[in-house]
Amino acid sequence: MTVVIVGGGVAGGNAAATLRDEGYDGPLLILADEPGVPFGRPPLSKTYLRGEEDLSGWFVRKPGWYREREIELRTDDPVVKVDAAGRRVTTRKGESVAFDRLLIASGVRNRGLPVRGADLDGVLSLRTKADCDRIRAAAQPGDRVVLAGMGFIGSEVAASLTQMGVHVTAVFPGTAPLARVLGDEVAAALARVHREHGVELLAGDGVQRFEGSSRIEAVTTTSGLRLECTMAVVAVGVQPNTEFLANSGVAVDNGVLVDELCATNVPGIFACGDVANMAHPLFGRLRVEHYNNAEKQAAAAARSMLSKGAPYDYTFSFWSDQYEQTLEYVGIAHSWERFVVRGRPEVGPFLGFYLEGGALRAAVGLGRGGDPEAESGSELAACRRLIESRAAVDISALSDEKVDLWELVGSLSAG
Ligand SMILES: Cc1cc2nc3c(=O)[nH]c(=O)nc-3n(C[C@H](O)[C@H](O)[C@H](O)COP(=O)(O)OP(=O)(O)OC[C@H]3O[C@@H](n4cnc5c(N)ncnc54)[C@H](O)[C@@H]3O)c2cc1C
């Protein structure tokens, strides 16, 4: 059997590692289009961008490991076509590679802004190490930078550039950073943190055009403001990398559609990570763009490829670092009926709980809550257990500091 993995990101790398750990010792090929070994991107908007660490601590496996484990890692040669019936992929360099099992781990890429001047020098975005190196080289203390978009990447870049002495003006839709994802209360707390650090937040505004002769000099916003700047960073969302699957027969709809075993509609072809639009037993159909999922779903997909799979039912979690604050989140709630807090978001660390039908669907902690992946102890690990139970929870107990969240977990098992 030959296994081919499309994509050398954290999902592709972890899938290869799991295949070998699970005893698969046949031909294994990773076809990638970024240089270097698979690594985690989180430091690109944080420590690596600020020059505080290199990426070696984020390698999925050390560079020599791939050769040692007889894994062929071909970089700079992306897959351009999949022939599902003929069991072959074609690469950009024109090679035709046969497979018995194929794993699609091609991730996502940044969306651009379809406005005038978007191709000027100094209009940048962040996904790869090369992107990050460009932003880092262009950001000098005292510079003025306009950030378009205040999702997770935008918010983290705003924080890092500010910490590097750059003046940041952020232009974004909505009322506050991440309001659509996290709700108004959490977004207001994040907005306060950014403002306290000196970021100018232009909520409810957008980029109308970038101005400059060859290099960016200013951004004109839809509300008519002219913001002089030396660089603009566009962080307005992503789209899944699926074009190479056109006419392959693999079903695609906002990512590659997979079932609970990470299997596509074509036998022998699987998908995982940011590109996978999965059927999840608790959260329904969704695509998740977070590191922990990419790592864990890759392992699940690898086991499925070896016919050792189990339904992938991971209770998602992710984190975001902005200044000295860490935001931790567990579960997923795209909408919710009730949101209650423990602590005071206006002044300090707090937990937020997203409820639907009386049950906890997700929880967030800003500067509080600990690691949701911990087996026990942390408040967010208790939340994870409450989410997994799907049981109705006592809302007043969630917001009551005197009630230990682990007591609620205990009362579930007692009941
Ligand atoms: C700057 C930044 C910071 C982040 N910080 C956090 C964080 O703090 N917390 C968190 O939870 N998540 C974070 N994330 C998200 C996390 O990095 C992603 O969820 C994760 O990278 C997904 O891994 P992946 O392997 O599925 O996709 P990717 O990392 O996108 O890797 C896919 C790879 O496949 C390649 N590829 C695409 N098409 C082809 C093709 N046709 N042939 C071959 N190769 C192809 C791509 O170039 C890429 O190298 C961050 C992301 C970024 C960009």
The ligand as an SDF file (V2000), in Angstrom:
LIG
                    3D

 53 58  0  0  0  0  0  0  0  0999 V2000
   -0.3840   33.2240   11.8760 C   0  0  0  0  0  0  0  0  0  0  0  0
   -1.2330   32.1310   12.4270 C   0  0  0  0  0  0  0  0  0  0  0  0
   -1.3760   31.9780   13.7890 C   0  0  0  0  0  0  0  0  0  0  0  0
   -2.1790   30.9730   14.3080 C   0  0  0  0  0  0  0  0  0  0  0  0
   -2.3120   30.8580   15.6610 N   0  0  0  0  0  0  0  0  0  0  0  0
   -3.1370   29.9220   16.1740 C   0  0  0  0  0  0  0  0  0  0  0  0
   -3.3250   29.8280   17.5770 C   0  0  0  0  0  0  0  0  0  0  0  0
   -2.7780   30.5880   18.3550 O   0  0  0  0  0  0  0  0  0  0  0  0
   -4.1610   28.8720   18.0370 N   0  0  0  0  0  0  0  0  0  0  0  0
   -4.8150   28.0070   17.2090 C   0  0  0  0  0  0  0  0  0  0  0  0
   -5.5660   27.1550   17.6810 O   0  0  0  0  0  0  0  0  0  0  0  0
   -4.6440   28.0580   15.8690 N   0  0  0  0  0  0  0  0  0  0  0  0
   -3.8260   29.0060   15.3410 C   0  0  0  0  0  0  0  0  0  0  0  0
   -3.6540   29.0910   13.9840 N   0  0  0  0  0  0  0  0  0  0  0  0
   -4.3700   28.1400   13.1040 C   0  0  0  0  0  0  0  0  0  0  0  0
   -3.5490   26.8820   12.8560 C   0  0  0  0  0  0  0  0  0  0  0  0
   -2.2500   27.2460   12.4930 O   0  0  0  0  0  0  0  0  0  0  0  0
   -4.2080   26.0680   11.7600 C   0  0  0  0  0  0  0  0  0  0  0  0
   -5.4080   25.5530   12.2710 O   0  0  0  0  0  0  0  0  0  0  0  0
   -3.3080   24.9470   11.2670 C   0  0  0  0  0  0  0  0  0  0  0  0
   -2.1900   25.4840   10.6170 O   0  0  0  0  0  0  0  0  0  0  0  0
   -4.0260   24.0430   10.2990 C   0  0  0  0  0  0  0  0  0  0  0  0
   -3.1440   23.0650    9.8450 O   0  0  0  0  0  0  0  0  0  0  0  0
   -3.3250   22.3340    8.4330 P   0  0  0  0  0  0  0  0  0  0  0  0
   -2.1560   21.4410    8.3130 O   0  0  0  0  0  0  0  0  0  0  0  0
   -4.6980   21.8130    8.3440 O   0  0  0  0  0  0  0  0  0  0  0  0
   -3.2670   23.5050    7.3610 O   0  0  0  0  0  0  0  0  0  0  0  0
   -2.0650   24.4380    6.9440 P   0  0  0  0  0  0  0  0  0  0  0  0
   -1.2710   24.8220    8.1320 O   0  0  0  0  0  0  0  0  0  0  0  0
   -2.6950   25.5130    6.1280 O   0  0  0  0  0  0  0  0  0  0  0  0
   -1.1510   23.5270    6.0350 O   0  0  0  0  0  0  0  0  0  0  0  0
   -1.5950   23.0940    4.7660 C   0  0  0  0  0  0  0  0  0  0  0  0
   -0.3860   22.9680    3.8690 C   0  0  0  0  0  0  0  0  0  0  0  0
   -0.8070   22.4070    2.6400 O   0  0  0  0  0  0  0  0  0  0  0  0
   -0.2060   23.1460    1.5860 C   0  0  0  0  0  0  0  0  0  0  0  0
   -0.9680   22.9730    0.3430 N   0  0  0  0  0  0  0  0  0  0  0  0
   -2.0660   23.6260   -0.0690 C   0  0  0  0  0  0  0  0  0  0  0  0
   -2.4640   23.1860   -1.2720 N   0  0  0  0  0  0  0  0  0  0  0  0
   -1.5950   22.2020   -1.6190 C   0  0  0  0  0  0  0  0  0  0  0  0
   -1.4860   21.3720   -2.7480 C   0  0  0  0  0  0  0  0  0  0  0  0
   -2.3380   21.4300   -3.7690 N   0  0  0  0  0  0  0  0  0  0  0  0
   -0.4580   20.4810   -2.7840 N   0  0  0  0  0  0  0  0  0  0  0  0
    0.4190   20.3840   -1.7530 C   0  0  0  0  0  0  0  0  0  0  0  0
    0.3560   21.1670   -0.6540 N   0  0  0  0  0  0  0  0  0  0  0  0
   -0.6490   22.0670   -0.5920 C   0  0  0  0  0  0  0  0  0  0  0  0
   -0.2060   24.5560    2.1210 C   0  0  0  0  0  0  0  0  0  0  0  0
    0.6720   25.4020    1.4340 O   0  0  0  0  0  0  0  0  0  0  0  0
    0.2580   24.2980    3.5470 C   0  0  0  0  0  0  0  0  0  0  0  0
    1.6360   24.1920    3.6190 O   0  0  0  0  0  0  0  0  0  0  0  0
   -2.8610   30.1020   13.4450 C   0  0  0  0  0  0  0  0  0  0  0  0
   -2.7230   30.2530   12.0390 C   0  0  0  0  0  0  0  0  0  0  0  0
   -1.9220   31.2500   11.5510 C   0  0  0  0  0  0  0  0  0  0  0  0
   -1.7990   31.4310   10.0530 C   0  0  0  0  0  0  0  0  0  0  0  0
  1  2  1  0
  2  3  1  0
  2 52  2  0
  3  4  2  0
  4  5  1  0
  4 50  1  0
  5  6  2  0
  6  7  1  0
  6 13  1  0
  7  8  2  0
  7  9  1  0
  9 10  1  0
 10 11  2  0
 10 12  1  0
 12 13  2  0
 13 14  1  0
 14 15  1  0
 14 50  1  0
 15 16  1  0
 16 17  1  0
 16 18  1  0
 18 19  1  0
 18 20  1  0
 20 21  1  0
 20 22  1  0
 22 23  1  0
 23 24  1  0
 24 25  2  0
 24 26  1  0
 24 27  1  0
 27 28  1  0
 28 29  2  0
 28 30  1  0
 28 31  1  0
 31 32  1  0
 32 33  1  0
 33 34  1  0
 33 48  1  0
 34 35  1  0
 35 36  1  0
 35 46  1  0
 36 37  1  0
 36 45  1  0
 37 38  2  0
 38 39  1  0
 39 40  1  0
 39 45  2  0
 40 41  1  0
 40 42  2  0
 42 43  1  0
 43 44  2  0
 44 45  1  0
 46 47  1  0
 46 48  1  0
 48 49  1  0
 50 51  2  0
 51 52  1  0
 52 53  1  0
M  END
$$$$
